[in-house]
Amino acid sequence: MTPVSCSVSGGFARVCLQDIQRGNPIDQAMVDGLAEAVREIREADVAVVVLESAAAAFSVGGDLHAFAAAEAPDRLIDDLAESLHRVVSELHRLDAIVVAVVRGVAAGAGLSLAAAADLIIAARSARFVMAYTGVGLTPDGGGALLHASLGLHRALGLALLNPTLTADEAHQGGLVTQVHPDEEMDAAVDKVVCSLTSGSRAALVSTKRLIRDSAMPGAEATLRSETASIRSRAGSPDGREGVRAFIEKRVPIFPENPVGAGHAR
């Protein structure tokens, strides 16, 4: 089974992440599948896109097992981040409203992918966590743009301290558009899609562009900076140790840290 499916009908597209057994890790196959789906959507002139998951998780984030196994993780992540950022940029610029449907966890690049949508509909069971700095890496996929949704200090707190936000906390913070009980999600998403597809597409898309351009005028430059940063971190001693520690299920001991956790007050 391919990691991404895309169905298009009557001006509406449904993109489904379906690497079910692994929780939809953001690897090259997943990103290539997303890129192909975006091309199909653009060519079909779709008005509304639903981005969802067939797995219990929306996405567990980057494939750290692949990072750990790579001889040159910085090169692997460089290529992956560049590909992911093209997808994110395309989602931002689509002449369509993109609705992310989040059930379960959206972590790391999975959170960034969800945040690339224009609206996020979350199940009450959904959870959001960045987790990059916990493994010695920096955000990608547009994670550094979350200040536009959350505000500067909420975004910094999420990125630096790696708390796991509940769906309600993410909604209160400004990241999530709507929260619904898990059993009511299908009906809630259908209602949103119906509202969008029955509206003026030209007005909706123009409004999307006005607000995105105002809130994130430097989005493309930020995505380029993210690629350079995570590439550098992936090849660093801290990045390698953070990924190894995650795989080995232990607390990382970052060699680039001149102080160390034992000196914290």
N, C-alpha and C positions, 0 to 999 in steps of 0.2 A: 504494500500500500504506500502511495506517495504521502509525504508528510503534510501536504496542503491540498485541499480540494476547493474548486471554485465552480459555482453554478450561477448562471445568469438567465433571468427570465423577466421580460416586461419592464425593463429599466431598473431592475433590482438585482443585486448580486449578493451571494452568501459565500464567504470565504471561511473555511473551517480548518483549524490546526488539528491534525489527526495522528500525530505520533503518540498514540495513547499509552503504550507501555512505558515510555520514558518521560511522560509528562510534558511533551512538546518543548524540548530544549531548542534554543536558538542556535542551530548549527548551519553549515553551508547549505545542506539540502533543504532545510526549512526556509532559509532566506531566498534560495533560488526558486522554491515553490511560491513564495510570496511575490517575488518579482514577476513570475509568469502570470500569477493571478491578477496583479495590477495591470499588466499589459493587456490581458483579456478584457478587464473592466474598462480600461481606457478606450480600447477599440470598439467595445459594444456600446459606448456612450451611456453608461449606467448613471442613474441619479442618486441611488442610495446603496450603500455597501454595509453589510453586517459582517463583522469580524469576530469569530467565536471559536470555541474549542470543543472537540468531541471527547476530550479527556476530563478527568476529575479536576485537573489543574488547567488554568488558562495557559501558563507557561512557567516552567521552573527556572528559566533564564538561560544563560550561556552554558554550553556543554563543557563543564570543567574537566570531565574525564578526558575529552579530546585535547583540551589545553595541556593537561598534565602529561599526556602521552606524546605530545609534539616535540620534535627535536628543536624546533625554532618557534616557540609559542608566540613570539612577537610578530612573526610573519603570518602565522595562521590567523591571529586576531586582527592584524592589519587588513588582510583580505576580507575577513568576515565583517568587520566594522564598516569597511567601505561599501560592501554589498548591502548591509542592513541600512546604512544611512541613505543609500539611493532609494530603497523601499520607503523609508520614513518620509523622505522628501517628496516622493511621488504621492503618498497618502495626504500630505499637507496640501499638495497642489491639485489634487483631483477635482474635476468639475462634478463632484458628488459629495454627499454628506456621509461620513464614515462613522459607524456606530460600533464600538467595541462592547462585547457581551462577556463579562468576566464572572466565571464561577471558579471557586478554589483559589489557588495561589497565583499571583502575578509577581514574579520575582525578577530582579535584575533587568536584563534586556527584555524580558516578558512584560514587566511593568512599563518600560519605555515604549514597547510596541503598542500596548493598550493606550498609552497616553498620546500616541500619534493620531488616534482617532479624534473626531470632533465631539462626540458624545460617548460617555462610558456608562453603561447600565450594569450594575453589579448585583449579584446575589448576596443575600445577607451573610452567607458562608464565605464570601470572597475575602482574601487577604492580600495586602500589598507590602512589598519590602524591596529596598534597593540592593543592599548586601554587597555592593562592589568593594567598598573600602575594607570590609571584613575579610576579604581574600587578597588584599593588597592591590586592587585594581581601581580604576576610575570609571565613571558612568559612560555609557555609549547609547546609541539608539535614540538620542534626544533626551536622555535623563537629566542633562545639565539645563534643559529648558523647562524643567518642572516648576521653576520659580514663577513662571507665567500663570500656572494654575494654583500654586500653593502660597505664593509670596516668598520673599527671599529667605527669611529665617526658618520657616517651616521646611522649605526645600533643603536648606543646609542641615537642619536637624535630621531629616530623613536620610540624606546622603552620608552624613558623618557618624551618626549614632546607630543607624540601621534598625530602627524600631519596625515591628510588623504592625501595620495599620489594619484595623478591621474595616469592613465596607462602610460602616457608619462613620468611623473616624475619617476615612478618605473622603466621604461625602461632606462632612462638616468642614474639612480642610479645603475643599474646593476642587479636588481631583476628580471625583465621581459625580456624574450628573443625577442619577437616580439609584436608589437601593430598594430591592424587593425581596420578599421571602422566596426561597429557592423554588418552591412549588408554583409560584406565580410568575416566574421569569419569562416563560414563553409568551404568555398573554401580554406582559408588560412590553416586551420587545416588539411584538406584533403591533401594539398600539402606537409605539414611537415610529415604527416604519410606516404605518398607515398615515400618521400625521405628516411625515416628511414627503411621502409620495403623492399626497393629495394637495400639497402646497405648491407655490410658484418656485420651480427649480431655479430659475434665473435669480430670483430674490434670495433664496436660501444660499446658493453658491456665492453670490456677491457679498452677502453678509458674512459668510465664513471667511472669505478673503479679507474683508475689511478688518474683522476682529483679529484674525491670525497675523496679518501684516502689522497691526498696531501693537499686539501683545508680544510678538516675537520677530522684530525686524531683522535681527541678526541670526536667524535660525540656521541658515546655510553655513555661515562662518563658524557657528558653534558646533555643528556636526563635524566639520573638518577638524576643529580643535580637539573634539572628542576622539577622533580616530588617532591623531598624533599622540594624545595623552595615554590612551589605553594600550597602544602599541608599545610605548616606552615602558609602561608599568608591567606589561606582560613579560617582557624580557628581563626585568629587574630582579634582584634577589628577593625583594619583598613579594613581588607578584608570583614568583615561582614557589616561594614558601607558603604563601596564602592558599594557592591552589592545591599544593601537596597536602597541607593540613586539612583542607576540606575533604579531600579524597580519603585521607587516613582518619577522619573523624576525631581530630584533636584540635586543641587551641594553637593557633600559629604563633611562632616566635619570630618576629620580623627582624632580620639581621640589619636592616637600615635604620632601625629605631635606636637612637643614642641614649634613650632614657630607660625604656622598658616598663612593662606594666607594674613591676614590683615597686617602682618609685612613685607611682601615682598616689596622691593624697586622697 
